[in-house]
Amino acid sequence: MTRAGSGHAEYLALSKALDDVTPACSNDWRYIQDREVLDPDDVAAMQRACRACPVQSLCRTYGDAARPSAGMWAGRFWGRKERTPKSGDQS
């Protein structure tokens, strides 16, 4: 889920840390979804889990470097942005 060529070193550091830790996001489908499909209560719970995560700083560093194409990384959603209509746009 990364854009090719970015964040490789940061991903390796995160991956190595994950050998010793299983974060709350592991195997939780919500963390790979777009925010728009999630219930706001789920989003809040996910962000709380990220704040308590022992690999949050590595996850954030990876997200900042790689700009993943989707999902939540260190409590922040990446990927598709909600479209804000321009003035006069009816669609």
C-alpha positions in Angstrom: 0.0 0.0 0.0 2.8 2.4 -0.5 3.7 4.5 -3.5 6.7 2.9 -5.2 10.1 4.1 -4.2 9.2 6.1 -1.0 9.5 5.2 2.6 11.5 2.0 2.1 13.9 2.5 5.0 11.1 3.6 7.3 9.0 0.6 6.3 11.9 -1.7 7.1 12.3 -0.1 10.6 8.6 -0.5 11.3 8.6 -4.1 10.0 11.5 -5.0 12.2 9.7 -3.6 15.3 6.6 -5.5 14.4 8.6 -8.8 14.8 8.4 -8.1 18.6 5.0 -6.3 18.9 1.5 -7.0 17.7 -0.3 -3.7 17.5 -4.1 -3.2 17.8 -4.4 -2.6 14.1 -3.0 -6.0 13.2 -5.6 -8.0 11.3 -8.2 -5.2 11.8 -9.8 -4.4 8.4 -10.9 -0.9 9.6 -7.3 0.3 9.4 -7.1 -0.2 5.7 -10.4 1.4 4.8 -11.1 5.0 3.7 -12.4 7.1 6.5 -15.7 7.8 4.7 -16.8 4.1 5.2 -16.2 4.0 8.9 -18.4 5.0 11.8 -17.1 8.0 13.7 -17.0 6.0 16.9 -14.8 3.4 15.2 -12.5 6.2 14.0 -12.2 7.6 17.5 -11.5 4.1 19.0 -8.8 3.5 16.3 -7.1 6.8 17.0 -7.0 6.0 20.8 -5.5 2.6 20.0 -2.8 4.4 17.8 -2.0 6.8 20.6 -1.3 3.9 23.0 0.7 1.8 20.4 4.3 1.0 21.2 5.3 1.5 17.5 3.3 4.7 16.9 6.4 6.8 16.3 7.8 4.3 13.7 4.4 4.1 12.1 4.1 7.9 11.9 7.6 8.2 10.4 6.7 5.6 7.8 3.4 7.4 7.0 5.1 10.7 6.7 7.8 9.3 4.4 5.7 7.0 2.2 2.4 8.7 2.1 0.5 5.4 1.9 -2.3 5.2 -0.7 -4.9 4.2 1.9 -5.6 3.5 5.5 -4.8 4.8 9.0 -1.2 5.1 10.0 -0.3 6.3 13.5 -3.8 7.7 14.0 -3.9 9.6 10.6 -5.8 8.7 7.5 -3.9 8.6 4.2 -5.1 8.2 0.7 -8.2 9.5 -0.9 -9.4 12.9 0.3 -13.0 14.0 0.4 -13.7 16.2 -2.6 -14.8 19.7 -1.7 -17.0 21.1 -4.5 -15.8 24.4 -6.0 -18.0 27.4 -5.9 -20.8 26.9 -8.5 -20.0 23.2 -8.9 -23.3 21.2 -8.8 -21.8 17.7 -8.8 
